[in-house]
Amino acid sequence: MQRVQNSRLSVEVPTKSLIHVLFDTIKIGIIKSNLIAMFAGLCMALYIEGIPFFDRIGTILLAMIGSFLVIGSAGAFNNLYDRDIDAIMERTKKRPTVTGQVGTRDGLLIGIWAALLGLIALYLASPLAALFGFLGLLLYVVPYTMWTKRRTIYNTEVGSLSGAMPPLIGWAAISSDLTHLGALAIFLLMLIWQMPHFYAIAIRRMEEYRAASIPMLPVVKGIRRTYAQMNFYLIALLLSSALFWPFSPVIAVSNAALSVWWLALSVSGYRRKPEKNWANAMFIFSLFHITILMLGIIGYSLAMPLF
């Protein structure tokens, strides 16, 4: 263990290997979840275009590597910019950019090189995939991190635009047909799903966000308003199921069933449970929902051509 001090905090920081410090800087957990969404979009496009998986293995690997690097770049830039407020919040105060394990210069180098190499890899997969990768990076760093996160309750909506780019990157690596309902369906799924997911996080960490002066919806407008807005997005998520029908009735029905279950959990839990317990349940179910849907899309897309 080493003890790190700065003007805001003094904390015990576990001694970590260089690779662990790097992974914490680029937010490896977020990369993993976004890669699943990217791969789901890619597999959908393969199935719809009737392309065998191994016929595009080079493109698939480039899309995976490029997405990993671009998403990691966004995480590094976000960590650098937010290190002042991260020092206040319990869940983020041991990030390498806060403790000084990664300085400003090194953080910028990580972010810049990851962005450049990632965009090159995506461009080699498909110029359109590189465009969506660039848009995702730009939206996350500038409109979200640098502008809306500290200024407005609509920061979650702005951030969700960036979070909805990974499946489009995967889709675009295989297909240039952005008018297909499948592309719209998986984009809207990610866009809408993020809202109740991040509202639940905001309620769970409400006091930390308040201490850091971040205007999350429950901090500014209260939990009742957040509950109503969460349910609005859950109904929108349910309605989005119809877009999946041409791709797969199984996926459409699965999303509808999970969305109804989630909405019922929201309404019943809000009435019966303490607010933090309800938010915890909502957060856990959000992970269950998206995991089942994305794995279902991947499994369906890869398995159906075999029959």
N, C-alpha and C positions, 0 to 999 in steps of 0.2 A: 504494500500500500504506500502511496505517496500523498502528502498533504499539499493541496494547492490553495493559494490565497490570491484574491484580487480585491478590487474596491467594493465588490458586492457580496462576496461569499468566501467562506473558508470551509472546504469539505475534504473528506477522505476519498481519494479516487483510487480504485483498484489499479494496480500496474497491469497494463494490457500490452499484448503484442502489437506490432505495427499494423498487421492485417485487421485486428479488431478495432484499432483506432480508425483506420481507413473506413471500415464498414460502418462504424458509428457515425462518421462524418457524412457519408453518402446515404445514410438511412436505409440499411440493407433490408429491414423488415418491409418498408414501403415498396422497395424495388421488387421484392418477391411477390407481393400481392398484385402489383401492377403488371408484372410479367405474365401472371396467370390470365389477367384480362386481355393483354395483348395477344397471347397465344389462343385464347378463345375466339377473338376476332379473326385471327389468321386461319384457324381451323374451319370456321364458318365459311370463309371465302373459298378455301380449298374444296369444301363439299359442294357449295353452290356452283362453282365453276367446273366441277367434275375433274379436278386435278389430283392425281395420286400424291400422297404425302411425300414419298421419297423422290418424286420427280422434281421437287423444289427444295430439297434439303439444304442446298447452299444458301438460297434466299431465306429460308427459315432460320438458319444459324446466324446469318447477318442481321436479321430482324431481332433475334434474341440478344445478340451482343450489343447492337446499336441501342436498343431500348434500355438495356441494363445501364449503359454508360450515360445516356441522356437523362434518364430518371435519377441516376446517382448524381449527376451534375446539378440538377434542380435541387436535390437535397443538400448538397454542399453549399450552394449559394444561399439557400434558405437558412441553414444553420449559421452561416457567417453573418447575415444581415440581422438575424433575430437573437444574437448571443446576449444582448442586454436583457431582453425579456425572458429568454431561456434561463438566465441565472436566477430568476425569481421563482420560476415554477418547479415544483418538486420533481416532476417526471422528466425534466429536461436539464436540470442544473449540473448534471455530470457529463454532458456532451463534450467532446474534445474541444470544440470551438469556444466553450464556456470556460473550461478548466485551463486552457492555454496549451493543451497537448497538440492542438493544431492552430497555428497562428494565422493572421490575416493573409500573409503572402502565400503560405502553403495551401490554405483553403481556396484561395483564388486560383492557384495553379491546378489543384485537383478539379475544381469546377470547370475551368476553361478547357483543359486537356480532355476531360471526360466528355464535354459537350462537342468539341471538335471531332474527336475520334468516333463518338457515337453517331453524330450526324453523317459522317463519311460512310460508316457501316450501313446506316439506314438508306443513304443515297444509292449505295451499291445494290441494296435489296430492291429499292424502288424510289425514284425521286419523290413520289407522292407520300411515301412513308416518311421520308426525311422532312417533308413539309409539315406533316402532322407532328413529328417529333419536335421540330423547331417551335411550332405553335404551342405545344404543351409546355415546353421549357419556358418560352417567353411569358405565357399566361401565368405560370406559377411564380416566376421570379418578379415580374414587374407589376401587373395589375393586382395580383394577390398579395405576395410578400411585401412589396415595397409601397403599395398604395392602399388597398382596401382593408387589409388585416387589422390595422391599428386605427382605422377611421370610421368604419361602418358595419352595421349588423349584417349587411349583405356580403360580407367577406366570404361566407360559406358558399353562396351561389357563384361568386367569381372563381373561387378555388375549385369548385366542382367542374368547371369547364376544362381546366387542365387535367383533372382526374379522369375525365371521360375520353381523353385522347388515346390512351394505350390500345383499346380495342380497334380504333380507327387506324392506328399505326399497323397493327397486325393485318387488318383487312386490306389496307392499301399496299402492303408488301406483296399481296397476291393478286388483287383485283383493283382496277381503276374505276369500276362501276359504283359510284357513290350514290346513285339513285335507287339502288336495290333496297328493299325494305329491311333486309337483314342488317345492313350497315346502320340504318337509322335505329333499328330495334336495339342493338347492343350498345350504341352510343347513348340513347335515351335511358336504357337500363342503368348504365354507370352514372350518368348525369343525375338522375332522380334518386337512385339508391344512396348516394353520398349525403343527401340532405338529412334524413332521419338518423343516419349513422353518425354524422358529425354533431348533430344536435344532442344526441345521447352522450357523446364525449364531452360536449360543452357543459352539460348538466353535471356529469360526474366530476369534472374539474372546474366547476364554476368559481369557487373561491380563489383558485390559482389564476384563472383568467382575470378575475376582478382585481387581484393584487397586481397583476402585470398591466392593468388598464387596457385589456383587449376587449373590444365591444362585441362579444359573442351575444347571440340573441337572448339566451336566458339571463345573462348579466344585465342587459339593458332593458329588455321588455318583460322579463319574468318567465317563470316556468309555464304558467297557464297559456301564454301566447305561444311559447315554444311547442307545447303539446298540440295546440290547434294547428300550427303550421306543419308539424311533423305528420299529423294525420292527413293533411292536404296532400303532402307528397306521397304518403303511402297509398292514397286513392289513385294518384297519378301513376304510381308504380303498377298498381293493379290494372289500370286502363292500358298501359303500355304493353301488356301481355298480348293484345290483339295483333301487334306488329310482328310477333314471332310466329304467327300461325302459318304463313306461307313457307317458312323455313322448317318448322316442326311443331305440329299440334301438341306433342309431348312437352316440349319446352314451354310453349304458350300456357298450357294448363298448369304446369309446374310453377311457373312464375305467378300465375293468378292465385293458385292455392297458397303458396308461401306468402304472398302479399296480403291475402285475406287473414291468414294466421297471424301475421305481424300486426295488422291493424287491430285485430281482436285482442292481441296481447297488449297493445297500446291502450286501448279503451278500458279494458278490465284492470290492467295493472295500475293505471293512473288513479283509478278509484279506490283500489284496495291496498296498495303498497306505499311505503314512504317514498318520497320523490327520488332519492338516490338509488334505492333498490329497484324502482321502476326503470330508471335510466340505465342501470346495470343490465337489467333483463333485455332492454331494447338494444343495447350495444351488442350483447352476446348473440341475440337473434339476428342482428344485421350481418354479422360474420357468417352465421349459419346460412342465411339466405343467399348471400353472394357466392359463397363457396359451393353450395349445391348447384346454383344456376350455372356458374362458369364451368365447373367440372362436368355438368350435364351437357352443356353446349359442346365442350371438347370431346367428350365420350361419344355423343350422338354423331358429331361430324366425322369422327375417325372410324366409328364402327359401322355406320350405315352403308358405306360403299362396299363392305365385305359381304353384304347379304344380297 
